[in-house]
Amino acid sequence: KHAVKAFELGEMEQGRYADIIFNLVLVVCIPFLSPAYMHLTFGALVVSHTYIYCYDHVKVLRYVNKFEFGSTKLHYLGMQLFTLPVGIFAGALVFKASQLAGMDDLTFTALQGYRLGLAIAGAMVGHVLLHLLLLATIRRMGTSHVDRSSSKATYADIAQQFPASYFSVNPLHCLRSRYGINQDNRQAFYSPLKG
């Protein structure tokens, strides 16, 4: 019994998405400190996060026993949290633009001291507020409500009318349901070619 338990698939945990936002915050702080290799750092960030995205995609679809995604509120919160690194990046762009005077000597700028700090903070806060406003507007435009209170259809009725579902068209899921640990709920493979 313990051997079977050891071979079971694990559950997906979503802690890495907080790590991704933290990585973004660290990367967008680079222009404030030492921007010499910024393009290499951003390139490494894009490549590594693309790998994480592809790895998680495969992991969730094929190697995870259970995945709980609370609701769309969690997804929307992630989009709201993403405004922080993007806002910091807007402030970093203002900081770097203040150093470009168009002369060989980079010491002369119109923004220095408190004015530079206020301009950076204004760019950060302004961008975060604009980003949140656009998110709220897009969410309002894309939200539609379908009244299903009068529907008496069950999942079995709908499955007979529309047999293609995520589970029935996924051959790996069908094989796992047939030869895996839980063989009570076998899923037949659906293909439109079978008819």
ChimeraX attribute file (.defattr): number of C-alpha atoms within 10 A of each C-alpha:
attribute: neighborCount
match mode: 1-to-1
recipient: residues
	/A:1	5
	/A:2	6
	/A:3	7
	/A:4	8
	/A:5	9
	/A:6	9
	/A:7	9
	/A:8	13
	/A:9	12
	/A:10	13
	/A:11	14
	/A:12	16
	/A:13	12
	/A:14	11
	/A:15	8
	/A:16	10
	/A:17	12
	/A:18	12
	/A:19	11
	/A:20	15
	/A:21	17
	/A:22	14
	/A:23	14
	/A:24	19
	/A:25	18
	/A:26	12
	/A:27	17
	/A:28	23
	/A:29	16
	/A:30	17
	/A:31	17
	/A:32	14
	/A:33	8
	/A:34	9
	/A:35	13
	/A:36	10
	/A:37	10
	/A:38	14
	/A:39	10
	/A:40	10
	/A:41	15
	/A:42	15
	/A:43	11
	/A:44	12
	/A:45	16
	/A:46	12
	/A:47	12
	/A:48	12
	/A:49	14
	/A:50	12
	/A:51	12
	/A:52	15
	/A:53	12
	/A:54	11
	/A:55	11
	/A:56	15
	/A:57	12
	/A:58	12
	/A:59	15
	/A:60	14
	/A:61	13
	/A:62	14
	/A:63	15
	/A:64	16
	/A:65	13
	/A:66	12
	/A:67	13
	/A:68	9
	/A:69	12
	/A:70	8
	/A:71	8
	/A:72	9
	/A:73	10
	/A:74	11
	/A:75	12
	/A:76	14
	/A:77	10
	/A:78	14
	/A:79	14
	/A:80	15
	/A:81	15
	/A:82	19
	/A:83	21
	/A:84	21
	/A:85	21
	/A:86	18
	/A:87	25
	/A:88	25
	/A:89	24
	/A:90	22
	/A:91	28
	/A:92	22
	/A:93	17
	/A:94	20
	/A:95	20
	/A:96	13
	/A:97	12
	/A:98	19
	/A:99	16
	/A:100	15
	/A:101	13
	/A:102	9
	/A:103	8
	/A:104	8
	/A:105	10
	/A:106	11
	/A:107	11
	/A:108	14
	/A:109	14
	/A:110	11
	/A:111	17
	/A:112	15
	/A:113	8
	/A:114	9
	/A:115	11
	/A:116	17
	/A:117	15
	/A:118	14
	/A:119	17
	/A:120	23
	/A:121	18
	/A:122	16
	/A:123	21
	/A:124	23
	/A:125	18
	/A:126	15
	/A:127	20
	/A:128	22
	/A:129	14
	/A:130	13
	/A:131	19
	/A:132	17
	/A:133	12
	/A:134	12
	/A:135	16
	/A:136	14
	/A:137	11
	/A:138	11
	/A:139	12
	/A:140	10
	/A:141	9
	/A:142	9
	/A:143	8
	/A:144	8
	/A:145	6
	/A:146	6
	/A:147	7
	/A:148	8
	/A:149	6
	/A:150	6
	/A:151	7
	/A:152	8
	/A:153	9
	/A:154	8
	/A:155	8
	/A:156	10
	/A:157	11
	/A:158	10
	/A:159	12
	/A:160	9
	/A:161	8
	/A:162	9
	/A:163	18
	/A:164	15
	/A:165	11
	/A:166	10
	/A:167	16
	/A:168	17
	/A:169	17
	/A:170	18
	/A:171	16
	/A:172	14
	/A:173	20
	/A:174	19
	/A:175	15
	/A:176	15
	/A:177	18
	/A:178	16
	/A:179	11
	/A:180	13
	/A:181	12
	/A:182	10
	/A:183	12
	/A:184	9
	/A:185	9
	/A:186	15
	/A:187	18
	/A:188	17
	/A:189	18
	/A:190	18
	/A:191	13
	/A:192	8
	/A:193	5
	/A:194	6
	/A:195	5
